[in-house]
Amino acid sequence: MGFERFWHKSYVEGVPKTIDYKKITIPAGVTNSAKKFPNNVALNYMGNRITYRELEVMINRFARALGALGIGKGDKVAMIMPNLPQTVVANMAIMRIGAVAVQNNPLYTERELAYQLDDSDSKIAVTLSLLVPRVLKIMPQTKVEKVIGCHIHSYLPFPKKQLFPYVKKELFKKIETSGKVLEFEELINKYAGDPVEEKGEWEGLAAIVYTGGTTGVSKGVMLSHKNISCNVQQFVAWFPDLAPGNERLVGTFPIFHSAGFTAVQNFFTWMGYEHLMIPRPEPKAIIDLVKKYKPTFIPGAPTIFVGLLAEPEFRKMNLRFVKGFFSGAAPLAADTIRDLKDLTGATMCEVYGQTECTPIATVTPWKGVIKPGTVGVPVPDTDIKIVDVETGQKELPIGENGQVLIKGPQVMMGYYKKPEETRKTVIDGWLYTGDIGHFDQDGYLTIVDRMKDMVIAAGYNVFPVEIDNILFDHPKILEACSFGIKDEYRGETLKAFVVVKPGESLTADEVVKYCKEKLAAYKIPREVIFVDQLPKSAVGKILRREARDMYTKMAGEKK
């Protein structure tokens, strides 16, 4: 791009304003890592270490297996997987042969999965063996012809693997043997692992990642090999002092989500790092992994870090080996950043973006100034402007809230089979995010809220995230979520769900009194409801719309 922007003054030394991109696809990046670091651990699955040399062979084997099943350039292969070694192998193999890796949430209902499998035109589905019956059930509603089942135990270390002998024998006995169901392990063992030609084209479609669908029907975001590779290279450039082949990170973000797809799977393979795989990122499981393998980086949604800090064992650990944290999906509370810094001395990098921009657009400067409440500054070659909410045309001055627009090589190709939605979302190369935010003088971006989550109470515009952040700062509150409910008198009235920290007690009056000290009168929640847990997405993001629906249901049951 070669442009100058006011946020470049906040870049740390060594970070370029623009990048001369290597036109190398992510699967080709794995090949490079296998050549440079053949004996480095690529995947560490509960103690079973798979090297880059071994990973490359597995990818080639599966690529040949897909070819033998008739999968070629442009064909869609649905991935319905948690974070397992097979997930990385399959994603890379699919993209290597020029096919399209379609990411789906394995926790989705049959209805949600049936929609996505049909919408994506997927010909084959790769999924957990335990989910094979579910996929078979919905196959008639889709274009899926075959299912490849992956056993969760296949790549466990030997002692643990022996705990699961029944899975293969008993489960697959119950599944019809019409040739529709294949086993991942048996499939790749049939084929050679020598090099396979890279058929992914730089400008061609590499992956479809579905948006969460929490605001309606989910949309398939089309990402090209260029989108994916450029976003990884932008992220790599952000850390000029990190050497390839020398780090270890915990894979808390699910790979089927854009954050895990780019910032975990694609980033670590490009750099030759070790990925500590964790299918279910619960605090105690993460703590065990951290104690045993001493990762240098821990990514996660804010709820992951809140959960870890709520564990006394985590706070007592010597964590000085941690170099940094990556956080995304929602804003981090100031006390969370402070506590992690005090425990480790490590840098907290908040990441902002959307699936539609692969997803990284801004990051806190690595070892630079941390401004709690902000999501850092735009990464190289990324232009961002703030425009008025009403027309989306007028660019607003620094400090003024408006819709965030993003332009860069990471902006998606469009929504799959949804040209009208694409035309509304990407205009003249600018991604209209639907997020409200503002810049400060140093180019740090603050995301205030989603446009659709804004509450209009008694004529005032209220952003629920601001209230959430105040509640998160309360020493007795673990998590909180505020939202608007229709009100005949005020238009909308604010409510808040609160999760109290273990061992603490709190009343609604105390919460309201606390808010009165921090917020204008029209922003104070009119009702505080204590709950045991909040609805969350697969990456741990608190879902405001579902919280609102939960309140509506609770209110209806009271009547």
PyMOL commands that set and color helices and strands:
alter all, ss='L'
color gray80, all
select helices_A, chain A and resi 6-10+26-36+52-68+85-96+110-120+129-141+158-161+165-174+184-188+225-237+258-271+283-293+302-309+312-316+334-344+355-357+419-425+451-453+464-472+508-518+521-523+544-558
alter helices_A, ss='H'
color red, helices_A
select strands_A, chain A and resi 41-45+48-51+76-80+100-104+122-128+146-150+181-183+205-210+220-224+248-251+274-277+297-300+324-327+347-353+360-363+377-378+383-387+402-407+414-415+426-427+430-439+445-450+455-457+460-462+477-487+491-500+527-530
alter strands_A, ss='S'
color yellow, strands_A
deselect
rebuild
show_as cartoon
